[in-house]
């Protein structure tokens, strides 16, 4: 990895800024989703349908909505 910060660390900063109260719960959800993604890419998970696509989209929409709301407040 060339980056100084890991993806999970970057997500934590992103999620904590606009909505600090939910950041811990969102981070737990993100880590769970990332584990499933990593397992697929490293060959431990064979079924793509087990990926949490709907959950990822829901979390992404939440973060974007909160970011836009905070930016225009």
PQR file with spaces between the fields and no chain letter, atoms N, CA, C, O and H, PARSE charges and radii, in Angstrom:
ATOM       1  N    UNK     1       0.832   -1.178    0.000 -0.4000 1.5000
ATOM       2  CA   UNK     1       0.000    0.000    0.000 -0.0000 2.0000
ATOM       3  C    UNK     1       0.879    1.245    0.000  0.5500 1.7000
ATOM       4  O    UNK     1       1.764    1.398    0.842 -0.5500 1.4000
ATOM       5  N    UNK     2       0.625    2.111   -0.940 -0.4000 1.5000
ATOM       6  CA   UNK     2       1.405    3.329   -1.046 -0.0000 2.0000
ATOM       7  C    UNK     2       0.828    4.445   -0.200  0.5500 1.7000
ATOM       8  O    UNK     2       1.552    5.344    0.225 -0.5500 1.4000
ATOM       9  H    UNK     2      -0.094    1.987   -1.624  0.4000 1.0000
ATOM      10  N    UNK     3      -0.480    4.394    0.047 -0.4000 1.5000
ATOM      11  CA   UNK     3      -1.121    5.436    0.843 -0.0000 2.0000
ATOM      12  C    UNK     3      -0.672    5.371    2.291  0.5500 1.7000
ATOM      13  O    UNK     3      -0.367    4.302    2.821 -0.5500 1.4000
ATOM      14  H    UNK     3      -1.069    3.663   -0.299  0.4000 1.0000
ATOM      15  N    UNK     4      -0.639    6.528    2.913 -0.4000 1.5000
ATOM      16  CA   UNK     4      -0.285    6.593    4.325 -0.0000 2.0000
ATOM      17  C    UNK     4      -1.438    6.087    5.194  0.5500 1.7000
ATOM      18  O    UNK     4      -1.224    5.510    6.260 -0.5500 1.4000
ATOM      19  H    UNK     4      -0.887    7.396    2.482  0.4000 1.0000
ATOM      20  N    UNK     5      -2.662    6.315    4.718 -0.4000 1.5000
ATOM      21  CA   UNK     5      -3.844    5.923    5.483 -0.0000 2.0000
ATOM      22  C    UNK     5      -4.608    4.837    4.746  0.5500 1.7000
ATOM      23  O    UNK     5      -4.704    4.855    3.519 -0.5500 1.4000
ATOM      24  H    UNK     5      -2.837    6.784    3.852  0.4000 1.0000
ATOM      25  N    UNK     6      -5.144    3.902    5.493 -0.4000 1.5000
ATOM      26  CA   UNK     6      -5.936    2.823    4.916 -0.0000 2.0000
ATOM      27  C    UNK     6      -7.331    3.322    4.592  0.5500 1.7000
ATOM      28  O    UNK     6      -7.760    4.370    5.074 -0.5500 1.4000
ATOM      29  H    UNK     6      -5.066    3.888    6.490  0.4000 1.0000
ATOM      30  N    UNK     7      -8.031    2.556    3.769 -0.4000 1.5000
ATOM      31  CA   UNK     7      -9.375    2.924    3.344 -0.0000 2.0000
ATOM      32  C    UNK     7     -10.307    3.104    4.540  0.5500 1.7000
ATOM      33  O    UNK     7     -11.097    4.048    4.566 -0.5500 1.4000
ATOM      34  H    UNK     7      -7.682    1.705    3.377  0.4000 1.0000
ATOM      35  N    UNK     8     -10.227    2.227    5.517 -0.4000 1.5000
ATOM      36  CA   UNK     8     -11.092    2.329    6.694 -0.0000 2.0000
ATOM      37  C    UNK     8     -10.816    3.609    7.479  0.5500 1.7000
ATOM      38  O    UNK     8     -11.742    4.222    8.009 -0.5500 1.4000
ATOM      39  H    UNK     8      -9.585    1.460    5.496  0.4000 1.0000
ATOM      40  N    UNK     9      -9.566    4.008    7.553 -0.4000 1.5000
ATOM      41  CA   UNK     9      -9.218    5.246    8.258 -0.0000 2.0000
ATOM      42  C    UNK     9      -9.761    6.457    7.512  0.5500 1.7000
ATOM      43  O    UNK     9     -10.245    7.402    8.134 -0.5500 1.4000
ATOM      44  H    UNK     9      -8.814    3.509    7.122  0.4000 1.0000
ATOM      45  N    UNK    10      -9.686    6.436    6.197 -0.4000 1.5000
ATOM      46  CA   UNK    10     -10.232    7.525    5.396 -0.0000 2.0000
ATOM      47  C    UNK    10     -11.751    7.605    5.576  0.5500 1.7000
ATOM      48  O    UNK    10     -12.314    8.695    5.679 -0.5500 1.4000
ATOM      49  H    UNK    10      -9.293    5.668    5.691  0.4000 1.0000
ATOM      50  N    UNK    11     -12.403    6.449    5.612 -0.4000 1.5000
ATOM      51  CA   UNK    11     -13.848    6.439    5.807 -0.0000 2.0000
ATOM      52  C    UNK    11     -14.214    7.000    7.172  0.5500 1.7000
ATOM      53  O    UNK    11     -15.188    7.744    7.292 -0.5500 1.4000
ATOM      54  H    UNK    11     -11.946    5.563    5.528  0.4000 1.0000
ATOM      55  N    UNK    12     -13.462    6.663    8.187 -0.4000 1.5000
ATOM      56  CA   UNK    12     -13.744    7.158    9.531 -0.0000 2.0000
ATOM      57  C    UNK    12     -13.713    8.678    9.568  0.5500 1.7000
ATOM      58  O    UNK    12     -14.589    9.299   10.170 -0.5500 1.4000
ATOM      59  H    UNK    12     -12.671    6.059    8.090  0.4000 1.0000
ATOM      60  N    UNK    13     -12.730    9.277    8.941 -0.4000 1.5000
ATOM      61  CA   UNK    13     -12.641   10.742    8.899 -0.0000 2.0000
ATOM      62  C    UNK    13     -13.837   11.307    8.144  0.5500 1.7000
ATOM      63  O    UNK    13     -14.452   12.277    8.588 -0.5500 1.4000
ATOM      64  H    UNK    13     -12.018    8.773    8.451  0.4000 1.0000
ATOM      65  N    UNK    14     -14.162   10.713    7.023 -0.4000 1.5000
ATOM      66  CA   UNK    14     -15.295   11.172    6.223 -0.0000 2.0000
ATOM      67  C    UNK    14     -16.600   11.070    6.994  0.5500 1.7000
ATOM      68  O    UNK    14     -17.405   12.001    6.966 -0.5500 1.4000
ATOM      69  H    UNK    14     -13.662    9.925    6.663  0.4000 1.0000
ATOM      70  N    UNK    15     -16.824    9.968    7.674 -0.4000 1.5000
ATOM      71  CA   UNK    15     -18.096    9.767    8.363 -0.0000 2.0000
ATOM      72  C    UNK    15     -18.200   10.577    9.650  0.5500 1.7000
ATOM      73  O    UNK    15     -19.303   10.923   10.072 -0.5500 1.4000
ATOM      74  H    UNK    15     -16.171    9.211    7.696  0.4000 1.0000
ATOM      75  N    UNK    16     -17.089   10.876   10.266 -0.4000 1.5000
ATOM      76  CA   UNK    16     -17.120   11.605   11.538 -0.0000 2.0000
ATOM      77  C    UNK    16     -17.404   13.087   11.351  0.5500 1.7000
ATOM      78  O    UNK    16     -17.988   13.714   12.235 -0.5500 1.4000
ATOM      79  H    UNK    16     -16.193   10.595    9.923  0.4000 1.0000
ATOM      80  N    UNK    17     -17.013   13.648   10.244 -0.4000 1.5000
ATOM      81  CA   UNK    17     -17.157   15.094   10.053 -0.0000 2.0000
ATOM      82  C    UNK    17     -18.600   15.569   10.085  0.5500 1.7000
ATOM      83  O    UNK    17     -18.933   16.372   10.956 -0.5500 1.4000
ATOM      84  H    UNK    17     -16.538   13.138    9.527  0.4000 1.0000
ATOM      85  N    UNK    18     -19.476   15.128    9.196 -0.4000 1.5000
ATOM      86  CA   UNK    18     -20.823   15.691    9.195 -0.0000 2.0000
ATOM      87  C    UNK    18     -21.752   15.135   10.265  0.5500 1.7000
ATOM      88  O    UNK    18     -22.734   15.792   10.609 -0.5500 1.4000
ATOM      89  H    UNK    18     -19.205   14.475    8.488  0.4000 1.0000
ATOM      90  N    UNK    19     -21.484   13.963   10.797 -0.4000 1.5000
ATOM      91  CA   UNK    19     -22.424   13.356   11.743 -0.0000 2.0000
ATOM      92  C    UNK    19     -21.696   12.510   12.771  0.5500 1.7000
ATOM      93  O    UNK    19     -21.755   11.281   12.737 -0.5500 1.4000
ATOM      94  H    UNK    19     -20.686   13.429   10.517  0.4000 1.0000
ATOM      95  N    UNK    20     -21.024   13.165   13.666 -0.4000 1.5000
ATOM      96  CA   UNK    20     -20.205   12.493   14.662 -0.0000 2.0000
ATOM      97  C    UNK    20     -20.928   11.462   15.498  0.5500 1.7000
ATOM      98  O    UNK    20     -20.313   10.491   15.939 -0.5500 1.4000
ATOM      99  H    UNK    20     -20.976   14.164   13.694  0.4000 1.0000
ATOM     100  N    UNK    21     -22.235   11.647   15.732 -0.4000 1.5000
ATOM     101  CA   UNK    21     -22.968   10.721   16.598 -0.0000 2.0000
ATOM     102  C    UNK    21     -23.071    9.321   16.007  0.5500 1.7000
ATOM     103  O    UNK    21     -23.010    8.337   16.744 -0.5500 1.4000
ATOM     104  H    UNK    21     -22.734   12.435   15.374  0.4000 1.0000
ATOM     105  N    UNK    22     -23.226    9.215   14.697 -0.4000 1.5000
ATOM     106  CA   UNK    22     -23.388    7.918   14.042 -0.0000 2.0000
ATOM     107  C    UNK    22     -22.078    7.344   13.515  0.5500 1.7000
ATOM     108  O    UNK    22     -22.064    6.241   12.968 -0.5500 1.4000
ATOM     109  H    UNK    22     -23.276   10.014   14.098  0.4000 1.0000
ATOM     110  N    UNK    23     -21.003    8.061   13.668 -0.4000 1.5000
ATOM     111  CA   UNK    23     -19.739    7.659   13.055 -0.0000 2.0000
ATOM     112  C    UNK    23     -19.281    6.276   13.516  0.5500 1.7000
ATOM     113  O    UNK    23     -18.790    5.486   12.709 -0.5500 1.4000
ATOM     114  H    UNK    23     -21.014    8.957   14.113  0.4000 1.0000
ATOM     115  N    UNK    24     -19.435    5.984   14.784 -0.4000 1.5000
ATOM     116  CA   UNK    24     -18.978    4.678   15.295 -0.0000 2.0000
ATOM     117  C    UNK    24     -19.790    3.539   14.689  0.5500 1.7000
ATOM     118  O    UNK    24     -19.226    2.521   14.287 -0.5500 1.4000
ATOM     119  H    UNK    24     -19.833    6.626   15.439  0.4000 1.0000
ATOM     120  N    UNK    25     -21.104    3.700   14.622 -0.4000 1.5000
ATOM     121  CA   UNK    25     -21.961    2.662   14.019 -0.0000 2.0000
ATOM     122  C    UNK    25     -21.659    2.511   12.535  0.5500 1.7000
ATOM     123  O    UNK    25     -21.594    1.396   12.018 -0.5500 1.4000
ATOM     124  H    UNK    25     -21.562    4.526   14.949  0.4000 1.0000
ATOM     125  N    UNK    26     -21.474    3.637   11.852 -0.4000 1.5000
ATOM     126  CA   UNK    26     -21.162    3.578   10.429 -0.0000 2.0000
ATOM     127  C    UNK    26     -19.819    2.912   10.194  0.5500 1.7000
ATOM     128  O    UNK    26     -19.657    2.173    9.223 -0.5500 1.4000
ATOM     129  H    UNK    26     -21.527    4.543   12.272  0.4000 1.0000
ATOM     130  N    UNK    27     -18.864    3.159   11.059 -0.4000 1.5000
ATOM     131  CA   UNK    27     -17.543    2.544   10.915 -0.0000 2.0000
ATOM     132  C    UNK    27     -17.636    1.030   11.093  0.5500 1.7000
ATOM     133  O    UNK    27     -16.997    0.278   10.356 -0.5500 1.4000
ATOM     134  H    UNK    27     -18.996    3.759   11.848  0.4000 1.0000
ATOM     135  N    UNK    28     -18.422    0.582   12.062 -0.4000 1.5000
ATOM     136  CA   UNK    28     -18.602   -0.869   12.255 -0.0000 2.0000
ATOM     137  C    UNK    28     -19.228   -1.496   11.019  0.5500 1.7000
ATOM     138  O    UNK    28     -18.807   -2.563   10.574 -0.5500 1.4000
ATOM     139  H    UNK    28     -18.941    1.193   12.661  0.4000 1.0000
ATOM     140  N    UNK    29     -20.240   -0.826   10.466 -0.4000 1.5000
ATOM     141  CA   UNK    29     -20.896   -1.336    9.259 -0.0000 2.0000
ATOM     142  C    UNK    29     -19.913   -1.362    8.093  0.5500 1.7000
ATOM     143  O    UNK    29     -19.858   -2.334    7.340 -0.5500 1.4000
ATOM     144  H    UNK    29     -20.582    0.042   10.828  0.4000 1.0000
ATOM     145  N    UNK    30     -19.137   -0.289    7.949 -0.4000 1.5000
ATOM     146  CA   UNK    30     -18.157   -0.216    6.871 -0.0000 2.0000
ATOM     147  C    UNK    30     -17.136   -1.348    6.981  0.5500 1.7000
ATOM     148  O    UNK    30     -16.831   -2.011    5.989 -0.5500 1.4000
ATOM     149  H    UNK    30     -19.181    0.501    8.561  0.4000 1.0000
ATOM     150  N    UNK    31     -16.615   -1.566    8.176 -0.4000 1.5000
ATOM     151  CA   UNK    31     -15.616   -2.629    8.365 -0.0000 2.0000
ATOM     152  C    UNK    31     -16.186   -4.001    8.018  0.5500 1.7000
ATOM     153  O    UNK    31     -15.504   -4.827    7.413 -0.5500 1.4000
ATOM     154  H    UNK    31     -16.863   -1.028    8.981  0.4000 1.0000
ATOM     155  N    UNK    32     -17.436   -4.239    8.401 -0.4000 1.5000
ATOM     156  CA   UNK    32     -18.086   -5.514    8.082 -0.0000 2.0000
ATOM     157  C    UNK    32     -18.212   -5.696    6.567  0.5500 1.7000
ATOM     158  O    UNK    32     -17.949   -6.774    6.034 -0.5500 1.4000
ATOM     159  H    UNK    32     -17.991   -3.568    8.893  0.4000 1.0000
ATOM     160  N    UNK    33     -18.615   -4.631    5.892 -0.4000 1.5000
ATOM     161  CA   UNK    33     -18.743   -4.688    4.433 -0.0000 2.0000
ATOM     162  C    UNK    33     -17.385   -4.895    3.774  0.5500 1.7000
ATOM     163  O    UNK    33     -17.267   -5.657    2.814 -0.5500 1.4000
ATOM     164  H    UNK    33     -18.828   -3.755    6.325  0.4000 1.0000
ATOM     165  N    UNK    34     -16.374   -4.226    4.281 -0.4000 1.5000
ATOM     166  CA   UNK    34     -15.036   -4.326    3.700 -0.0000 2.0000
ATOM     167  C    UNK    34     -14.453   -5.731    3.880  0.5500 1.7000
ATOM     168  O    UNK    34     -13.752   -6.229    2.999 -0.5500 1.4000
ATOM     169  H    UNK    34     -16.469   -3.607    5.060  0.4000 1.0000
ATOM     170  N    UNK    35     -14.736   -6.355    4.993 -0.4000 1.5000
ATOM     171  CA   UNK    35     -14.265   -7.732    5.212 -0.0000 2.0000
ATOM     172  C    UNK    35     -14.840   -8.655    4.147  0.5500 1.7000
ATOM     173  O    UNK    35     -14.128   -9.499    3.603 -0.5500 1.4000
ATOM     174  H    UNK    35     -15.306   -5.950    5.708  0.4000 1.0000
ATOM     175  N    UNK    36     -16.129   -8.496    3.848 -0.4000 1.5000
ATOM     176  CA   UNK    36     -16.754   -9.332    2.812 -0.0000 2.0000
ATOM     177  C    UNK    36     -16.132   -9.059    1.444  0.5500 1.7000
ATOM     178  O    UNK    36     -15.886   -9.984    0.671 -0.5500 1.4000
ATOM     179  H    UNK    36     -16.707   -7.810    4.290  0.4000 1.0000
ATOM     180  N    UNK    37     -15.883   -7.792    1.155 -0.4000 1.5000
ATOM     181  CA   UNK    37     -15.246   -7.419   -0.112 -0.0000 2.0000
ATOM     182  C    UNK    37     -13.846   -8.009   -0.198  0.5500 1.7000
ATOM     183  O    UNK    37     -13.473   -8.578   -1.225 -0.5500 1.4000
ATOM     184  H    UNK    37     -16.083   -7.040    1.784  0.4000 1.0000
ATOM     185  N    UNK    38     -13.072   -7.879    0.869 -0.4000 1.5000
ATOM     186  CA   UNK    38     -11.717   -8.417    0.893 -0.0000 2.0000
ATOM     187  C    UNK    38     -11.719   -9.927    0.720  0.5500 1.7000
ATOM     188  O    UNK    38     -10.880  -10.480    0.009 -0.5500 1.4000
ATOM     189  H    UNK    38     -13.375   -7.417    1.703  0.4000 1.0000
ATOM     190  N    UNK    39     -12.663  -10.590    1.373 -0.4000 1.5000
ATOM     191  CA   UNK    39     -12.760  -12.050    1.249 -0.0000 2.0000
ATOM     192  C    UNK    39     -13.026  -12.481   -0.184  0.5500 1.7000
ATOM     193  O    UNK    39     -12.498  -13.497   -0.633 -0.5500 1.4000
ATOM     194  H    UNK    39     -13.345  -10.141    1.951  0.4000 1.0000
ATOM     195  N    UNK    40     -13.839  -11.719   -0.905 -0.4000 1.5000
ATOM     196  CA   UNK    40     -14.100  -12.036   -2.308 -0.0000 2.0000
ATOM     197  C    UNK    40     -12.828  -11.857   -3.132  0.5500 1.7000
ATOM     198  O    UNK    40     -12.469  -12.731   -3.920 -0.5500 1.4000
ATOM     199  H    UNK    40     -14.268  -10.893   -0.540  0.4000 1.0000
ATOM     200  N    UNK    41     -12.156  -10.741   -2.954 -0.4000 1.5000
ATOM     201  CA   UNK    41     -10.973  -10.466   -3.761 -0.0000 2.0000
ATOM     202  C    UNK    41      -9.792  -11.358   -3.417  0.5500 1.7000
ATOM     203  O    UNK    41      -8.902  -11.540   -4.248 -0.5500 1.4000
ATOM     204  H    UNK    41     -12.447  -10.031   -2.314  0.4000 1.0000
ATOM     205  N    UNK    42      -9.761  -11.916   -2.222 -0.4000 1.5000
ATOM     206  CA   UNK    42      -8.659  -12.799   -1.829 -0.0000 2.0000
ATOM     207  C    UNK    42      -9.041  -14.277   -1.940  0.5500 1.7000
ATOM     208  O    UNK    42      -8.312  -15.148   -1.465 -0.5500 1.4000
ATOM     209  H    UNK    42     -10.484  -11.768   -1.547  0.4000 1.0000
ATOM     210  N    UNK    43     -10.180  -14.552   -2.565 -0.4000 1.5000
ATOM     211  CA   UNK    43     -10.566  -15.922   -2.862 -0.0000 2.0000
ATOM     212  C    UNK    43     -11.203  -16.693   -1.724  0.5500 1.7000
ATOM     213  O    UNK    43     -11.430  -17.895   -1.858 -0.5500 1.4000
ATOM     214  H    UNK    43     -10.772  -13.845   -2.951  0.4000 1.0000
ATOM     215  N    UNK    44     -11.497  -16.046   -0.613 -0.4000 1.5000
ATOM     216  CA   UNK    44     -12.115  -16.743    0.517 -0.0000 2.0000
ATOM     217  C    UNK    44     -13.635  -16.820    0.367  0.5500 1.7000
ATOM     218  O    UNK    44     -14.287  -17.653    0.996 -0.5500 1.4000
ATOM     219  H    UNK    44     -11.312  -15.069   -0.504  0.4000 1.0000
ATOM     220  N    UNK    45     -14.186  -15.948   -0.467 -0.4000 1.5000
ATOM     221  CA   UNK    45     -15.627  -15.905   -0.705 -0.0000 2.0000
ATOM     222  C    UNK    45     -15.843  -16.180   -2.181  0.5500 1.7000
ATOM     223  O    UNK    45     -15.287  -15.483   -3.030 -0.5500 1.4000
ATOM     224  H    UNK    45     -13.656  -15.271   -0.978  0.4000 1.0000
ATOM     225  N    UNK    46     -16.636  -17.178   -2.494 -0.4000 1.5000
ATOM     226  CA   UNK    46     -16.824  -17.568   -3.890 -0.0000 2.0000
ATOM     227  C    UNK    46     -18.109  -17.008   -4.488  0.5500 1.7000
ATOM     228  O    UNK    46     -18.254  -16.984   -5.710 -0.5500 1.4000
ATOM     229  H    UNK    46     -17.087  -17.745   -1.804  0.4000 1.0000
ATOM     230  N    UNK    47     -19.032  -16.563   -3.663 -0.4000 1.5000
ATOM     231  CA   UNK    47     -20.338  -16.141   -4.132 -0.0000 2.0000
ATOM     232  C    UNK    47     -20.453  -14.620   -4.102  0.5500 1.7000
ATOM     233  O    UNK    47     -20.556  -14.025   -3.030 -0.5500 1.4000
ATOM     234  H    UNK    47     -18.914  -16.583   -2.670  0.4000 1.0000
ATOM     235  N    UNK    48     -20.436  -13.995   -5.272 -0.4000 1.5000
ATOM     236  CA   UNK    48     -20.554  -12.541   -5.348 -0.0000 2.0000
ATOM     237  C    UNK    48     -21.874  -12.046   -4.769  0.5500 1.7000
ATOM     238  O    UNK    48     -21.964  -10.915   -4.291 -0.5500 1.4000
ATOM     239  H    UNK    48     -20.352  -14.479   -6.143  0.4000 1.0000
ATOM     240  N    UNK    49     -22.876  -12.881   -4.813 -0.4000 1.5000
ATOM     241  CA   UNK    49     -24.194  -12.486   -4.311 -0.0000 2.0000
ATOM     242  C    UNK    49     -24.198  -12.276   -2.801  0.5500 1.7000
ATOM     243  O    UNK    49     -25.147  -11.711   -2.257 -0.5500 1.4000
ATOM     244  H    UNK    49     -22.803  -13.800   -5.201  0.4000 1.0000
ATOM     245  N    UNK    50     -23.153  -12.722   -2.126 -0.4000 1.5000
ATOM     246  CA   UNK    50     -23.047  -12.529   -0.678 -0.0000 2.0000
ATOM     247  C    UNK    50     -22.519  -11.135   -0.333  0.5500 1.7000
ATOM     248  O    UNK    50     -22.499  -10.744    0.834 -0.5500 1.4000
ATOM     249  H    UNK    50     -22.382  -13.181   -2.567  0.4000 1.0000
ATOM     250  N    UNK    51     -22.094  -10.391   -1.356 -0.4000 1.5000
ATOM     251  CA   UNK    51     -21.603   -9.040   -1.100 -0.0000 2.0000
ATOM     252  C    UNK    51     -22.750   -8.123   -0.674  0.5500 1.7000
ATOM     253  O    UNK    51     -23.860   -8.241   -1.193 -0.5500 1.4000
ATOM     254  H    UNK    51     -22.111  -10.709   -2.304  0.4000 1.0000
ATOM     255  N    UNK    52     -22.493   -7.217    0.261 -0.4000 1.5000
ATOM     256  CA   UNK    52     -23.548   -6.342    0.789 -0.0000 2.0000
ATOM     257  C    UNK    52     -23.770   -5.097   -0.079  0.5500 1.7000
ATOM     258  O    UNK    52     -23.588   -3.972    0.385 -0.5500 1.4000
ATOM     259  H    UNK    52     -21.592   -7.121    0.683  0.4000 1.0000
ATOM     260  N    UNK    53     -24.157   -5.303   -1.315 -0.4000 1.5000
ATOM     261  CA   UNK    53     -24.292   -4.194   -2.266 -0.0000 2.0000
ATOM     262  C    UNK    53     -25.325   -3.174   -1.784  0.5500 1.7000
ATOM     263  O    UNK    53     -25.056   -1.973   -1.800 -0.5500 1.4000
ATOM     264  H    UNK    53     -24.306   -6.217   -1.692  0.4000 1.0000
ATOM     265  N    UNK    54     -26.485   -3.630   -1.364 -0.4000 1.5000
ATOM     266  CA   UNK    54     -27.537   -2.707   -0.913 -0.0000 2.0000
ATOM     267  C    UNK    54     -27.082   -1.906    0.302  0.5500 1.7000
ATOM     268  O    UNK    54     -27.373   -0.715    0.404 -0.5500 1.4000
ATOM     269  H    UNK    54     -26.703   -4.605   -1.351  0.4000 1.0000
ATOM     270  N    UNK    55     -26.375   -2.546    1.215 -0.4000 1.5000
ATOM     271  CA   UNK    55     -25.891   -1.861    2.413 -0.0000 2.0000
ATOM     272  C    UNK    55     -24.839   -0.809    2.069  0.5500 1.7000
ATOM     273  O    UNK    55     -24.823    0.274    2.654 -0.5500 1.4000
ATOM     274  H    UNK    55     -26.138   -3.514    1.132  0.4000 1.0000
ATOM     275  N    UNK    56     -23.968   -1.129    1.123 -0.4000 1.5000
ATOM     276  CA   UNK    56     -22.941   -0.180    0.693 -0.0000 2.0000
ATOM     277  C    UNK    56     -23.604    1.048    0.070  0.5500 1.7000
ATOM     278  O    UNK    56     -23.233    2.182    0.375 -0.5500 1.4000
ATOM     279  H    UNK    56     -23.981   -2.008    0.647  0.4000 1.0000
ATOM     280  N    UNK    57     -24.575    0.820   -0.794 -0.4000 1.5000
ATOM     281  CA   UNK    57     -25.277    1.939   -1.420 -0.0000 2.0000
ATOM     282  C    UNK    57     -26.007    2.791   -0.391  0.5500 1.7000
ATOM     283  O    UNK    57     -26.009    4.018   -0.482 -0.5500 1.4000
ATOM     284  H    UNK    57     -24.877   -0.101   -1.042  0.4000 1.0000
ATOM     285  N    UNK    58     -26.622    2.143    0.580 -0.4000 1.5000
ATOM     286  CA   UNK    58     -27.336    2.872    1.635 -0.0000 2.0000
ATOM     287  C    UNK    58     -26.365    3.750    2.433  0.5500 1.7000
ATOM     288  O    UNK    58     -26.663    4.911    2.712 -0.5500 1.4000
ATOM     289  H    UNK    58     -26.621    1.146    0.654  0.4000 1.0000
ATOM     290  N    UNK    59     -25.226    3.204    2.792 -0.4000 1.5000
ATOM     291  CA   UNK    59     -24.239    3.969    3.558 -0.0000 2.0000
ATOM     292  C    UNK    59     -23.656    5.109    2.719  0.5500 1.7000
ATOM     293  O    UNK    59     -23.442    6.209    3.230 -0.5500 1.4000
ATOM     294  H    UNK    59     -24.984    2.261    2.566  0.4000 1.0000
ATOM     295  N    UNK    60     -23.403    4.851    1.451 -0.4000 1.5000
ATOM     296  CA   UNK    60     -22.898    5.888    0.563 -0.0000 2.0000
ATOM     297  C    UNK    60     -23.902    7.036    0.440  0.5500 1.7000
ATOM     298  O    UNK    60     -23.534    8.207    0.539 -0.5500 1.4000
ATOM     299  H    UNK    60     -23.577    3.958    1.036  0.4000 1.0000
ATOM     300  N    UNK    61     -25.168    6.689    0.223 -0.4000 1.5000
ATOM     301  CA   UNK    61     -26.208    7.717    0.114 -0.0000 2.0000
ATOM     302  C    UNK    61     -26.314    8.532    1.396  0.5500 1.7000
ATOM     303  O    UNK    61     -26.481    9.750    1.352 -0.5500 1.4000
ATOM     304  H    UNK    61     -25.467    5.738    0.143  0.4000 1.0000
ATOM     305  N    UNK    62     -26.217    7.862    2.529 -0.4000 1.5000
ATOM     306  CA   UNK    62     -26.287    8.563    3.814 -0.0000 2.0000
ATOM     307  C    UNK    62     -25.136    9.554    3.950  0.5500 1.7000
ATOM     308  O    UNK    62     -25.344   10.703    4.337 -0.5500 1.4000
ATOM     309  H    UNK    62     -26.082    6.872    2.565  0.4000 1.0000
ATOM     310  N    UNK    63     -23.938    9.115    3.636 -0.4000 1.5000
ATOM     311  CA   UNK    63     -22.772    9.994    3.759 -0.0000 2.0000
ATOM     312  C    UNK    63     -22.867   11.174    2.802  0.5500 1.7000
ATOM     313  O    UNK    63     -22.561   12.305    3.180 -0.5500 1.4000
ATOM     314  H    UNK    63     -23.768    8.181    3.321  0.4000 1.0000
ATOM     315  N    UNK    64     -23.285   10.921    1.577 -0.4000 1.5000
ATOM     316  CA   UNK    64     -23.426   12.011    0.616 -0.0000 2.0000
ATOM     317  C    UNK    64     -24.504   12.997    1.042  0.5500 1.7000
ATOM     318  O    UNK    64     -24.314   14.210    0.950 -0.5500 1.4000
ATOM     319  H    UNK    64     -23.533   10.002    1.271  0.4000 1.0000
ATOM     320  N    UNK    65     -25.634   12.476    1.508 -0.4000 1.5000
ATOM     321  CA   UNK    65     -26.722   13.336    1.957 -0.0000 2.0000
ATOM     322  C    UNK    65     -26.267   14.214    3.135  0.5500 1.7000
ATOM     323  O    UNK    65     -26.541   15.414    3.160 -0.5500 1.4000
ATOM     324  H    UNK    65     -25.788   11.491    1.583  0.4000 1.0000
ATOM     325  N    UNK    66     -25.588   13.623    4.085 -0.4000 1.5000
ATOM     326  CA   UNK    66     -25.104   14.377    5.241 -0.0000 2.0000
ATOM     327  C    UNK    66     -24.049   15.409    4.845  0.5500 1.7000
ATOM     328  O    UNK    66     -24.013   16.514    5.384 -0.5500 1.4000
ATOM     329  H    UNK    66     -25.365   12.648    4.065  0.4000 1.0000
ATOM     330  N    UNK    67     -23.210   15.038    3.913 -0.4000 1.5000
ATOM     331  CA   UNK    67     -22.186   15.968    3.447 -0.0000 2.0000
ATOM     332  C    UNK    67     -22.818   17.172    2.755  0.5500 1.7000
ATOM     333  O    UNK    67     -22.429   18.314    3.004 -0.5500 1.4000
ATOM     334  H    UNK    67     -23.240   14.139    3.475  0.4000 1.0000
ATOM     335  N    UNK    68     -23.784   16.915    1.894 -0.4000 1.5000
ATOM     336  CA   UNK    68     -24.463   18.010    1.186 -0.0000 2.0000
ATOM     337  C    UNK    68     -25.227   18.892    2.164  0.5500 1.7000
ATOM     338  O    UNK    68     -25.208   20.117    2.048 -0.5500 1.4000
ATOM     339  H    UNK    68     -24.099   15.988    1.692  0.4000 1.0000
ATOM     340  N    UNK    69     -25.897   18.268    3.126 -0.4000 1.5000
ATOM     341  CA   UNK    69     -26.654   19.023    4.127 -0.0000 2.0000
ATOM     342  C    UNK    69     -25.711   19.901    4.957  0.5500 1.7000
ATOM     343  O    UNK    69     -26.008   21.070    5.202 -0.5500 1.4000
ATOM     344  H    UNK    69     -25.912   17.272    3.220  0.4000 1.0000
ATOM     345  N    UNK    70     -24.600   19.352    5.380 -0.4000 1.5000
ATOM     346  CA   UNK    70     -23.646   20.105    6.191 -0.0000 2.0000
ATOM     347  C    UNK    70     -23.014   21.245    5.392  0.5500 1.7000
ATOM     348  O    UNK    70     -22.757   22.321    5.931 -0.5500 1.4000
ATOM     349  H    UNK    70     -24.358   18.403    5.181  0.4000 1.0000
ATOM     350  N    UNK    71     -22.770   21.006    4.132 -0.4000 1.5000
ATOM     351  CA   UNK    71     -22.136   22.012    3.285 -0.0000 2.0000
ATOM     352  C    UNK    71     -23.073   23.210    3.034  0.5500 1.7000
ATOM     353  O    UNK    71     -22.615   24.343    2.887 -0.5500 1.4000
ATOM     354  H    UNK    71     -22.978   20.132    3.693  0.4000 1.0000
ATOM     355  N    UNK    72     -24.370   22.948    2.989 -0.4000 1.5000
ATOM     356  CA   UNK    72     -25.340   23.997    2.689 -0.0000 2.0000
ATOM     357  C    UNK    72     -26.020   24.552    3.937  0.5500 1.7000
ATOM     358  O    UNK    72     -26.958   25.343    3.835 -0.5500 1.4000
ATOM     359  H    UNK    72     -24.742   22.027    3.109  0.4000 1.0000
ATOM     360  N    UNK    73     -25.560   24.148    5.088 -0.4000 1.5000
ATOM     361  CA   UNK    73     -26.178   24.637    6.340 -0.0000 2.0000
ATOM     362  C    UNK    73     -25.645   25.993    6.745  0.5500 1.7000
ATOM     363  O    UNK    73     -26.059   26.539    7.768 -0.5500 1.4000
ATOM     364  H    UNK    73     -24.798   23.506    5.170  0.4000 1.0000
